[in-house]
Structures are given as C-alpha cells and as structure tokens.
Amino acid sequence: TGPMSSECLGNLLRITLNEAYFEDKYLSLFVVDQSGSAWELDEAMAAQCGYTVIYSTWRSIEFRASALSCHSHLEKDMFTVTIQIKASHTPDMSNATTHLKSASCHYGPWSPRELMCESNYMEVSVRREVPQTVKDFVQDEPEDWTHVFPEANTEEASKWQIVFHQPEEKRALLVSNAWSAGYGFNTTDSRVLLRVPYTAAQVQLVKDQGITFSVLRSSMFYKYQWVILMVDAAVACPVDGVEYTNKTITWTVPKYIPPLSAGVTSFKDVLVEAGVDLRKLSAKEMASRKYVLLNELKAITMKIPIGAEGGYYKTSVSNGQLGVKYTISLFLEHQWEDNKWRLTKHTIIKEIETPFEQAEVTTSNNLNLSARLMNVTVGTFLPDVELMNLTIEEVVVAVPEAVQHGYLIHRIRYANGSKAYVIQVPLDAPSVKKEYMREDMRAYILNVTLTFITYPSSETFVVPVIVLSAVKDAVLPSARGFCDGRNLHLIITHGNVDQNWLPFISDWHLTQEAAQKYNYILRDNGTHLALSVPFLSPHVSYEAFHTSAIKASFYLTLKDGITLAQRRDFSVSCIFSPSELIQCLPNGTVIITAIKLVGGEDLDTALLVLRDRQCKPSLVTERTATFKFNVNTCGTSRKFNSTTMTYENEVLYFRPGNDMPIYQLKFLCSYAVKHTAGLQYESKKSPPPSIKPGSGCLALSLKLFKEKSYSEPYQESEYPVIKYLNEALYFEVELLQPKDARLDLNLDECWATNSQSQDSLPQWPILTHGCENNKDSYRTVFHKVNYSLRVKFPQHLKRFEVRMFTFVQGTSLLQE
C-alpha cells in the first residue's frame, strides 16, 4: 500500500503513515504550499492552520487537514493538501529519506454556519453575504468606522478586523495581528473562517447544564464600498462531559448552548449522527457494537462499553506501575435550524481516554531439561510496548548485547497485535544462582530486571523476573573416615551444592587459623576437604567400649555460608586401646592421660588424682588430665611373678565430701624381672670422648608465651605485644626438625636490640655461652621442660624468662 494512504472524510482529509515503513525511525513532518515551499509542522502551527497529528497505539501516525487549512489548494469543489515526511535512523535526521504525499478531496456543500471541534483547535466558518455593487457610487464624506462600531480601528479602514467579546471589554485586532497571536483566518468568495487554538488568550471556559465548554465570542468586520459587513464568529466546544461508570463511557453534549444561540428564538433538530474515527455508523452498526445514541430534548448522549470495537487499549504508566487505558475517537454531528442562521452543522471529534487501570504482568517458565535451558515468557503486552534493556547482576545490558551474557531473547506476536517476550537462559549461565533445596534437588534461580518503554509516550516501567527451577541434579558431599595410631582422619568429597558451605565443630567455625591452634591439619584442594585430628584433642569425645577399648569420635557439620543452616553432618569413630593413654618408661617413670568419657561432662579434670591424693595432674585440658610420676610414688602397688614385676595405680575422681570415687581408671605397667642382653666387648684403648662439629638443616622457632605455664603463645595477629618495665616475658625456643631423640638443643648466645635488625646497636646480652648474663640486675631465669601431649621431646626445647627493660642513654630513652 506504500508508505502513506489517504482518506476523505467530509471536509477533512486523513493521511495515515504506514508502520512498516516508519517503525523505529525519527520523523519530521512538513506541509507543502502551492509554491512548493515546505513548512515544518509543530503544535502551534497545526492548531493555527487546521492540522491534527495523532499517534495511535499501533505506532502508526495519522495526519488530518481541514478543507480550509492554511496550505490547502482550492479549485472548484476540491481541496488538495500535500505533505512531506523525512525519516531517519538518527535524531539529527542525517541521511534522511523524503516521502511526498498529495491528496485531494471534495468539500461542501456548506451549511450557512459550520462549527468544528477538533482535538487541538476550534473552527467556525460562515457564509458571507456580499451586496450588489452600486454603480457610479461617489463617496462625498470621509470614511469613519467608529461611527458604526466604536471598537473598530479607523486607521485600517479597508482591512478585515476581528473584535473579541469578553466580559470586561471588547478588543479589536487586525487579521494580521490576530494571526500573530495564533489565530487562523481564511476567506473564499463565499465564506469566512476563523480557527482558534484551545490555548488562545481570549478563550473562556463556560458551563452549561453542568458541562464545561471552551468558548470564543467574536465578530469579524469588513468594509465593502460604503457598507460595513459584520459576521458573527462565535464558536464553542465541549471540554468535559465524560463519565466512566459500570465499565461504560457516557458522553453528554448539551444542545443549543447560549454562546451559539445569541439572537435565536426558535430551534429545530435536523440531524444527529455519530461514529468512530470520523466514520459515521448506522443504527444497526451501533447496535452490533452495543453503542447507545440518545437524542433527548436538551442533550445528546452516547454510551460506549469500555473495550468495545472501535477503540483500543494503550499502555500507561503511573508511579512506575504498569496499566492500561481504553482510548476511542468519537465523532458527533448535530445539525439544527434556527431563525437566525437557518442551518448550523456542529461537528465534534472527541478523543476519550479512560482512567488508569493497573495491569499485572504474567511470567511463566518452561524448563527444557534436556537442553538445560530456562524458557521464561514475560507478557502479554500491548503493541505499544518494547523491551529496552535488561539489568543482569546490577549491570544494565541493551537487548542486542544480552547474548554476550548467555541470554537469547525472542519476541512473539499474536494475531490480535499483542506481544510477549521469551528469554532463554542456560542453567549454567553465570548469572543463574544455584541453591541446594533438599535431598537431590537443586534450585536454579534467575533474577533479572526488564525495562520496557511505551510508544509514543516514551514512558518506562520495569518488570522484575525471579524464576526458580527445581532440578534433580544435586550431588551432596560424601565422606570417609579412618584412624592411624594417633589421629582421626575425615576426608570429605565435595559435591555440586556445597561450594559455600562452611565446616563447623558444633557452633565453632573451623578455619585454618583455628585448626592450627589445636594442631589440627585442615586442607581443601577444591575437590576434597581433609581434616586430621589427634586422638587426644579437645573436640574428640570418648566412651568406654567393652572393658578393653575406648571409642573416640569426632563430629563435623557443614553449614550454609549465608544462613548458617545445618546442611550435612559427618563423623569418624575409631576404637583405641587404653595402652595409647599409658607410657611406661624404662627408668620407672609412668605417664598416663585420663580422659573424660561421654556422660561425665560435669567432671572437672583438674580434680582428678591418683591413689595418693596429693598426686595431681601435671597438665590439664577440658577433656584430659596428664599425670607423670615414678612407680615408687603416688600409692603405686606392685606384684611379682617369675618373669614380670607389675606396678598398678588408679586415676580417681571424688565429689567434694564423698570418699567414694565416681570415676576410676585402673592402669598398670609391667617390667621383665630377668632380661639378658648380649654385649660384645673388646679391650681397646678408647679415645677420650669428644663432640665433632657437623652441619645440617635445622628448623627452629622462637615464641613468646602469655604465661609461665607455656600453654598459649601470642598469635601473629596480637603483635606488637604491649609490656611494662619489669614485667616477665616467657620465651620458648624449639627444635622443629629433625625429630631425632638423640639431639639436644643448647642455646649459646641470645641478645636484644633496639630494632628489628639483629645487627643494630645498641645490644644487650640475655644469654652468654648458654648462661644468664651476670651483669644484669634482673637475671634470666631458665624453666624446666617436661613431657606433655604437646612436648614429645623435652630435650628439643629451651624455656627462659626475661624481665622487660628498655635501652637508655644517660637519662633518656632510646627509641628507633
């Protein structure tokens, strides 16, 4: 059909721009006059010259021109209008294509008075009566308009003048001045036309029968030879009169309103017709659409069901909320006869728009498991809505760029013109979040915000899309456990749901730093989490297993890293021999560790004793107590037989004031009575004993402890440590590697400096040749190192105590 089509509708010409040609383009509209000059159309020019531009929801543009518009070419009973459209893909209109459209329509026959109420202007055209010319007329007196009409301008005696009737005054303007004020004016041999924008300064709002009208009262004067002609140019158009009740639009227009009836004494209806989009409808057509047209004594009423054929819904946005409005362009023509004008035709074009009605946007998800795709359908929407962009993980992405994020977007058009959008997203797209639900179910969560724009109003609204798809593909973490002679081991194989799960021991988060504090070994390589815990550890629980074994158990919980909800529990249990708790040394020393069993949580390990209650533990933890004593002390009994000597004692726990123990752990150590060892002896003069120097790799550590018990060292995060003068500092030097019982650690030199550099000056010796500095008023104190759970080789450690001091020069402190 081409880019434009035209249609004649009485004294109006309509040109419609085809959506297929002009979609997604920037447009400029021009009107071409008879000389070929193009005039760009804007709102002010349109209202002054008799043009109307309507943007419909279908993104088509409708241009209407009055028969007596500014640039119409009149010839006989035809009027011709030519328009020019420039279309470009860019706002600066570069590389624009030009389209020209010229259309002609018949007009007339005219009624003596015709009133037109367009959506952007009012128009009145009346027949002008021209008297016969008097031959040989000689004017013998000067012309004086003011004798006839005082408001007329005597200086412009031969031109048209317009007088506006307002309550406070009457004001006369030359046509040229009225044109500058925005009024439109046209004449033919038989008619005079005045066009008035609704925004004109002289327009008044007048109520009649409760309906508001825009009214302009005016008279036009023209001096023809010796006769002054006056034309009544009053015009009135209804502004409101529309009600919305029970899903029905009711439009009421009063008849014979006073501004149009000045000097009239009798009225008679001639014709009342109505229609839609400037097309008149028959009574049968109205009935089929359920329209009602009532021609009553004082008013004409139209009733239209909301949503009826002839109108359309358009998208609207209010406070960011999506809604719809029903729009219909009604057309009413009322003709009547009276004793002044004979026949008047009043044509009203009424663009009616219902109030905002909120609309819901539906979202559905069709999961394609075989392709692992989420197919999310959003909509439906009216044709005037377009998807503008997406917000993915707080990043705004234009629709063409969404594919780079794994999003494929399709638009679906339905037969009624509405549309929907389908968004395809792979389940494994980075923006799709995965959460464990239960058992073998995982939730795939798509959270994206869609921004839409409406045309032609350019309103925007957003639709949050949150879609959850449950898929049976969850792989839970699994675990295996085992024990060696001194440790419990738990190895967890990660699944696909525990990336953000955290290991906990009860309510204690097990971090690398926390594990090191208890000599636990914690490793995670991404596929496996491995944990090794010593048999004698604070988080191991113990229970008796028959009479000859102890069951040690360790429990680990994986919790959600965000909600801390408990997800999975794992444990490892092993059977240990009680002999793991006892060491019978050849020199008669016994080291035994008593443990708190399940069920005895209220037992205070510090109160455990041996048979001789004066023998108390040398090392105490929350769950264990370690005793070190000689077999000839602490109430130890002994028994002999032919081959062995057996020493027996007990670890006991008494409640205060009660001599019956509630905890009793018997233990024994057996030594062979006779033991023969073969020795080879060769008489040879042996050289005197000597120590030969050697070289090797030694790993040493120097730690500062908080207390004399040397149970808790300062952690790296606690440095620098604040101490006061003469306050004790507890140092420990340990040989870490090699773990060789034949080695003894001896300290030779130890000194303090005023900076972190060991070579800086001044220096003060703390140890000299392995001994305390006898020049120091507060001498270094050595502390004995005993065997304990932490100390397997006491000869590998040296502990000493130093009093806090500072460097001085004279009476001043030295500070770096």
KALIN-V511034 format. One record per backbone hydrogen bond with DSSP energy under -0.5 kcal/mol. NH is the residue of the N-H (numbers start at 1). CO is the residue of the C=O. Records with the same first field share a line. If there is no record, write none. Layout:
# KALIN-V511034
NH: CO, CO
This chain:
# KALIN-V511034
5: 16
7: 14
9: 12
12: 9
13: 65
14: 7
15: 63
16: 5
17: 61
18: 3
21: 18
22: 18
23: 19
25: 22
26: 88
28: 86
30: 84
31: 39
32: 82
33: 37
36: 33
39: 31
40: 38
41: 29
46: 42
47: 43
48: 44
49: 45
50: 46
51: 46
52: 64
54: 62
56: 54, 60
59: 56
61: 17
62: 54
63: 15
64: 52
65: 13
66: 50
67: 11
69: 66
70: 49
72: 69
73: 80
74: 72
75: 78
78: 75
79: 105
80: 73
81: 103
82: 32
83: 101
84: 30
85: 99
86: 28
87: 97
88: 26
93: 90
96: 93
97: 87
99: 85
101: 83
103: 81
105: 79
107: 77
113: 343
114: 125
115: 345
116: 123
117: 347
118: 116, 121
122: 196
123: 116
124: 194
125: 114
126: 192
127: 112
128: 190
129: 127
130: 128
131: 129
135: 133
137: 134
139: 137
140: 138
147: 144
148: 144, 145
149: 145
152: 149
154: 152
156: 153
159: 156
161: 221
162: 173
163: 219
164: 162, 171
165: 217
166: 164, 169
171: 164
173: 162
175: 160
178: 174
179: 175
180: 176
181: 177
182: 179
183: 178
184: 195
186: 193
188: 191
192: 126
193: 186
194: 124
195: 184
196: 122
198: 120
200: 197
203: 200
204: 215
206: 204, 213
208: 211
211: 208
213: 206
214: 237
215: 204, 213
216: 235
218: 216
219: 163
220: 231
221: 161
222: 229
224: 222, 227
225: 223
227: 224
229: 222, 227
231: 220
233: 218, 231
235: 216
237: 214
239: 212
240: 212
243: 250
245: 243, 248
248: 245
249: 304
250: 243, 248
251: 249, 302
252: 241, 250
253: 300
255: 298
260: 257
261: 258
264: 261
268: 337
270: 335
271: 335
273: 333
275: 331
276: 279
277: 329
279: 276
280: 278
281: 274
286: 282
287: 283
288: 284
289: 285
290: 286, 287
291: 286
292: 303
294: 301
295: 293
296: 294, 299
300: 253
301: 294
302: 251
303: 292
304: 249
306: 247
308: 305
310: 311
311: 308
312: 327
314: 325
316: 323
318: 321
321: 318
323: 316
324: 357
325: 314
327: 312, 325
328: 352
330: 328, 350
331: 275
332: 348
333: 273
334: 346
335: 271
336: 344
337: 268
338: 342
339: 266
342: 338
343: 341
344: 336
345: 113
346: 334, 344
347: 115, 345
348: 332
349: 117
350: 330, 348
351: 349
352: 328, 350
354: 326
357: 324
359: 322
362: 360
364: 377
366: 375
367: 365
368: 373
369: 367
372: 368
373: 368
374: 425
375: 366, 373
376: 374, 423
377: 364, 375
378: 376, 421
379: 362
380: 419
381: 419
385: 382
386: 453
388: 451
389: 451
390: 397
391: 449
392: 390, 395
393: 391, 447
395: 392
396: 394
397: 390
399: 388
401: 398
402: 398, 399
404: 401
405: 402
406: 403
407: 402
408: 424
410: 422
412: 420
414: 418
417: 414
419: 381
420: 412
421: 378
422: 410
423: 376, 421
424: 408, 422
425: 374, 423
426: 406
427: 372
429: 426
432: 429
433: 431, 445
435: 443
437: 441
438: 441
441: 438
442: 471
443: 435
444: 442, 469
445: 433, 443
446: 444, 467
447: 445
448: 465
449: 391
450: 448, 463
451: 389
452: 450, 461
453: 386
454: 459
455: 384
458: 454
461: 452
463: 450
465: 448
466: 464
467: 446, 465
469: 444
471: 442, 469
473: 471
474: 440
476: 474
478: 493
480: 491
482: 489
484: 487
488: 533
489: 482
490: 531
491: 480
492: 490, 529
493: 478, 491
494: 492, 527
496: 475
497: 475
501: 498
502: 559
504: 557
505: 508
506: 504
508: 505
509: 507
510: 503
511: 509
515: 511
516: 512
517: 513
518: 514, 515
519: 516
520: 515
521: 532
522: 520
523: 530
525: 528
529: 492
530: 523, 528
531: 490
532: 521
533: 488
535: 486
537: 535
540: 537
541: 553
542: 596
543: 551
545: 549
548: 545
549: 545
550: 576
551: 543
552: 550, 574
553: 541
554: 572
555: 539
556: 570
557: 504
558: 568
559: 502, 557
560: 565
561: 500
564: 560
567: 558
568: 558
570: 556
572: 554
574: 552
576: 550, 574
580: 577
581: 578
582: 579
583: 591
585: 583, 589
588: 585
590: 629
591: 583
592: 627
593: 581
594: 592, 625
596: 623
597: 595
598: 542
600: 597
603: 600
605: 603
607: 604
608: 605
609: 652
610: 612, 615
612: 634
613: 611
615: 612
616: 614
617: 608
618: 626
619: 626
621: 624
625: 594
626: 619
627: 592
629: 590
631: 588
633: 630
636: 633
637: 648
639: 646
641: 644
645: 671
646: 639
647: 669
648: 637
649: 667
651: 665
652: 609, 650
653: 663
658: 655
661: 659
662: 653
663: 653
665: 651
666: 664
667: 649
669: 647
671: 645
673: 643
674: 643
681: 679
684: 682
686: 684
692: 690
698: 696
699: 737
700: 698
701: 734
703: 732
705: 703, 730
706: 712
710: 707
714: 704
718: 715
719: 716
723: 721
726: 804
727: 724
729: 802
730: 705
731: 729, 800
732: 703
733: 798
734: 701
735: 796
736: 699, 734
737: 699
740: 738
741: 739
743: 740
745: 795
746: 744
750: 767
752: 764
754: 762
760: 757
764: 752
766: 750
767: 750
768: 771
769: 748
770: 748
771: 768
773: 766
774: 772
776: 773
779: 777
781: 801
783: 799
786: 784
788: 791
792: 790
796: 793
797: 794
798: 733
799: 783
800: 731
801: 781
802: 729
804: 727
809: 812
811: 809
812: 809
814: 807
815: 813
